C-alpha cells in the first residue's frame, strides 16, 4: 500500500488530483477535438487515453478531465503533425454529476500541456467543465468560465 500512496502523492505534486466519480466516456481514439487554448493548434485528433485499461478490440476512450495523447491536425505550421499531451475540458456526450445534474457541451475541446503537466498556452477559450478544473488546478486558474 505504501507504493500506491507514494504514487498518489507524486501525481498530486505534479498538479493532478485524483479522479472522483465515474463519468460517461464520450471521446474514442480517432475523435477530432477542438483546441481550446492559444498555442496555435486548432484541431486535434485523439490518439490514446493515458492510463486507459480496456479490453481486447475495444477502442480506448476518454472523458472530461482525462489526460490524453493527441496529434495536431490543423493549426500553425510549427505545431502541425506533432504529438502532444492534452487534457479534455469539454465533451458533447452528456454525463451525470453526483448532485443529479446532467451536463452537455456543444463541442469537444482539449488543452495542450507539457510533459511536466504545465499548460503550453496562457489562456483558455470557452467554458471548462468543473470535473477538469477540480482535477487539474493549473487549468482552473487559467480558465475564465468553469461550468
C-alpha positions, 0 to 999 in steps of 0.5 A: 500500500505504501507504493500506491500512496507514494504514487498518489502523492507524486501525481498530486505534486505534479498538479493532478488530483485524483479522479472522483466519480465515474463519468460517461466516456464520450471521446474514442481514439480517432475523435477530432477535438477542438483546441481550446487554448492559444498555442496555435493548434486548432484541431486535434485528433485523439490518439490514446487515453493515458492510463486507459485499461480496456479490453481486447478490440475495444477502442480506448476512450476518454472523458472530461478531465482525462489526460490524453495523447493527441496529434495536431491536425490543423493549426500553425505550421510549427505545431502541425503533425506533432504529438502532444499531451492534452487534457479534455475540458469539454465533451458533447456526450452528456454525463451525470454529476453526483448532485443529479445534474446532467451536463452537455457541451456543444463541442469537444475541446482539449488543452495542450500541456507539457510533459511536466503537466504545465499548460503550453498556452496562457489562456483558455477559450470557452467554458471548462467543465468543473470535473477538469478544473477540480482535477487539474488546478493549473487549468482552473486558474487559467480558465475564465468560465468553469461550468 
